[in-house]
């Protein structure tokens, strides 16, 4: 009889190294922006910091690299997957610098998405961001929130002066 294993999501989350190449990216220049965007919701700020450090910090070239680093350090991942190759097989887009975020309902995922997108645009790492929505209701809510945040003069003024894209145009496509 097979023994049933139980894992908590937190035990299987991939951790991004706190290291980054300061010649490539300086996350500190966005602290005032994050404070204004997220207020006292530190978990939102940390999620944004971690994702942009992953994308822009120069430590990783792909999800596979992040996953392999975590696999070798995390005994729970090793319990769940008997080899790194087995673990790699369940990753979506392992050869791309990709990720997904998992936050509970009503924790401000839209603020996290907006913060990541604005920093990626400001850094010139992307020139467009695509947000896919599962329903028209969610699309309408996100569009309204993103328009309001994009029009917020305080947020715009807190972006670094050397940012690549300061003004955002929101488009909806059917």
Steps between C-alpha positions, in 0.01 A plus 500: 500500500631845406548751776314823438718810518362839593673825411417859578525753220750706699734199508504479121536870415815591312714755679685765304853582609531834680805569282488720194745673269493871596641586157186351343229606743463713814178399676546764770402781263142366501445498878306828510283380209431170682417683823246719319355211298473242779483705819561277802434174312857370529413165342408681177824697500701183564323315218578785258862524619555126464350474151688800359822377661439165328431664163757781512767404755718295265516191724279282277462447128197267523247343732699177471799667673283628785330161534828309503649728765191449716477126440848441639430713811144388577443153648122530447549540124733200509234296686232592247716449190751216497733688264554848367402373153162387636454844659609676181234302313217674689633854445321719250738686268815374675735649239351849538534750780142440616308465823156499654383655823253339737329736742172451685179675401486870592871535578565757228630291209403783266734739685779244475437452127494876446818557702692230313377628163587866577852411615561274200381781269700764688815288470445453127498121547165484316309743286160336545326293766220258421248418773260216426176491696271204560181708479364833378426598860862456606619678186275798574622518861867476406461755220337748738766445768792517256362819341468659844851395603649613167336841539624543858746790479671406827582149375625637169718759672656234724634302205872567445587786268690268267212261441450383142118505488330741738156531338286192449224448246243237592330312219222245519461242225208268443 
